[in-house]
Amino acid sequence: MRYALVTGAASGMGRIYARRLAQRGYNLVLVDMNAAGLDETASMIGEDVKVLSIVQDLSLMDAADRIYERTEAEKCEVEVLVNNAGVMFCQGLAETSEKMLNVIMMVHMNTPLMLCRKYVGAMKERGCGYILNISSLAAWMIWPGIGMYGCTKRFVRHYSRELRTECRKTGVSVTNAYFGAVDTPLVPLKESLRKLARILAVMIRPEKAVDRALKATFRRRRGVMPGLLNKIFLPLIVIVPDCLLAWIYRKAKPYLMKV
């Protein structure tokens, strides 16, 4: 039976991906370290959909192995892989703990890459598969306080394009979603700045982001960047001089939430 695997499925956009994919007729493999959140997501899915919940910390080195072994044991034929899980913090490199640096690299880089490697072979053999990786507008820019986040998302951008090239004419597609600011708790802004972002339409609703990403995925598009302002700002962001970036960081720092 066809399954869609969604990481970070206990809340936020992961929960929305799960519900949308269930509506498309997929059974679900839901992965997160938050067991209670996974149970809540599963309770929102119709009884006609089979749900396998896997409680797993994606920052562990063997996370992908454990997920794959579980789906193999349960005979879940994964046709859709959504590498949605993410972490974000706004701090300079010197202020960030070694533990947090390892977490963001494992969650954004190692585990999604290994999950792609685990599942893409069977997708090729069946001649059908969809992989959705979550990059970011930050993949194009060095922005104050989110430098490491942007570096990991640039890695996602490049390996997704490489994998898409390898999968050409196999029936397997790889799509990158380049989100800007999405109105979820993952974006560490204080409420005052969050309200301003909503008013200026800088932030987009998570439902819109998910719907646009899935639409591009099932149309086998290479990438999608929801939000008109993101498309407008992108050419400007990449040419911002270092002195202006430093000034923005100093001004914005009091409004950024620490981790």
N, C-alpha and C positions, 0 to 999 in steps of 0.2 A: 504493500500500500504506500501511496505517496506521502512523504512527510516534509515539513518545512522546519528547519532548525533555527531558532532565534536565541542569540546570547543577550544577556542583560534584560531578560524577559519579566523580571519581577515588578517592574514599575516603568513609568515614563513611556518613551517611544517604543521600547521593547514590548511592552504590553499592547500598544496600539498595533505594532507589526503582527503580533500573535493573533489578535482579533481579526485584522484584515485578511490574513492568510487563511484563517479558519473559514472566513466568509467565501474565500475562493475555492474551498473544498479540500484543503490540505489538513491532514493530521499534524500534530505538533510535537516537536521536541523543544522544551523550554529549559534554558540553562541560566542559572544565576546562583550567587552565594547566599541569597536571602530566601530561605525556605518558606517563610510565611508569605512573602510577596509572590512567590511562585504559586502557592496554593490559591492566593487571591486571584491571580491571573487565570489559573485553570478554572476557577469557579465562574468566570465570565464567559467561558467557551461553551458552546452548545453540546448537549449530550451525545450528538451524533458524531462528534469529533474525538478521536483518540488523542490523549495527551500523555506524553512521557515527560515528567519533570526530573531534571538532574541538578542537584545541589552541588555546585562546584565553584571554587575560587579560581578565577581565570588568571590570576597572577602567579600561579604555581607552574613550575617547569613542565610537569606531566599532565597539565589540565586537558590538552587536546587528546592525549592518549586515553585518558579516563572517559571522556565524552564519547569518543569513537568506539571504545570497547563496549560501553553501555548500549549504544544504538545498535551495534552489531549483535549483541546478545539478545536484544529485543526485536531483532529483524526489522528495523526501521529503515526503509529505503528513502534516504534523504535526497530530495530533488531540488530543494531550495535551501541555501545557506545564507543567513543574514548575520553578519558579524557586527552586531549593533553595540555590544558592551563598550563602555568608555569611562574614563576618569578625566577630571580636569581640575587644575589648580592655577592660581595666579600668583606666582612667586618668581623671584630671580633665581638663577641656578645656585648661587652661593647660599641662599636661604632655604633651599629645598633639601630635605633629608635624603640620604642614600636609599632608604627603604621606599620612599615615594617615587624616586626616579626609577627604581627597579619595577615597581608596580605599573607605572604608566607604560614602560617599554614592553612588559610582558602582556598587558591587557590590550594594547593597541597594535603591537608588532608581532611578537612571537606566537601567541596563542591563535590569533586569526590566521596567520600564515600557515601554521601547522594544521588548523582545521581545513583550510583550503586544500592542502596537500593530502590530507586523509580522505576527503570526500570526492575530489575532482576525478580520480581514476574511475570510480564506479559510475559517475555521471557520464564520463566519456564512453564507457562500455555500453550504457543504456542509450546513448545518443541524445540525452536531454538533461539539462541542469541549469540552474540559475544561482549565481553567487552575487550577493550585494555586500560590498565593503563600504564602510563609512569613513571617508576622508573628511576634509574640511576646507573652508576658505583659507584657514591658517596654513595650509600646505604651500601657499604662494607667498606668505609674508612672515617676516620676523616681527612679531608684535610684542610690545612690552608686557612681561609677566607670563606670557604663554609660549615662550620660545621652545621649550621641550615638547609641549603639546603639538606645536606646529611641525617640529622635526619628525615626530612619530607619524603624523598624518601625511607628511610628504612621502615617507616610506610606504604607507598604505597606497598612496596614489601611484607610485612607481611599480610596486610588485603587482598591483591589480592590472595595470596596463600590460606588464610582461605576461601575466597568466592569461589575460584575454587573447594575446597574440598566440600563445601556445595552444589555446583551445579553439582557434579559428577552424571552422568547418567540421567541428565535432558534435555540434548540437548543444554545447555548453557556452553560456555567456557570462561575462564578468562585468559588473556595473559598479561604478564609483559614485557615491553621493557626496557632493561638496556642500555641506551645510555651513551657513554663517551662524549667527546666534539664533538658537531655538529656545522657546520659552519653557524650559524645564529646569529642575533643580541642579542639573549638571553644570549649568552656567553659573559660576560663583559671583553673582552680583548682589549687592544690597538692594533692598526693595525699592528705595528711592530711585536708583539708577535703572532698575528693571522697569519701573513704571514709565520712565522717560523713553526707554528703548521701545516699549510697546506703542507709546504715543507717536513716535517718529517712524514707526513701522520698520525699525531695524531688526527687531525680533519677529520670527514667524511662529505660527502655532504648530505644535508638534504633529497634529493631525494632518495639516497641510504638507509638512515635510515628509511624513511617512507615505502619504498618498502619491506624492510626486516621485518619491524614490521607487516605490513598487511599480508604478506605471512605467518608469524608465526600465526597470529590471525586466518586466515581462514583455516589453518591446525590444529587449536585448540591446539597449543603448549602452554606449561606452561610459557615459557619465551624465549627471544631472546636477544643476545648481539652482535650487528653488530660491525665489526672491529676486525681484527686479533690481532692488538696491544693491544686492550682492554683485550682480553682473555689471552694474554701473561703477561701483567702487573698486572692483578688482584691478583694472588697469592703473588706478591711482595709488592703490595700496602698495604695489610692488616698487614704486619709485619714491616712496617717502624717505627723506634723508635721516641719517642716524640721529642728528641733533634734535629733530622734531620728535622722533620716537622716544628719546630720553626725556624730553619735556612732557610728553603725553603720559609716560609712566609715572613721573613724579606727581602729576596732577591727579591721575586716576587711582593711585595706590591707596588713598584713604577709603575709597569706595569698594575695594576688592575684598572679598571674603577669604580669610586664611584657612588653610587645611592643616 
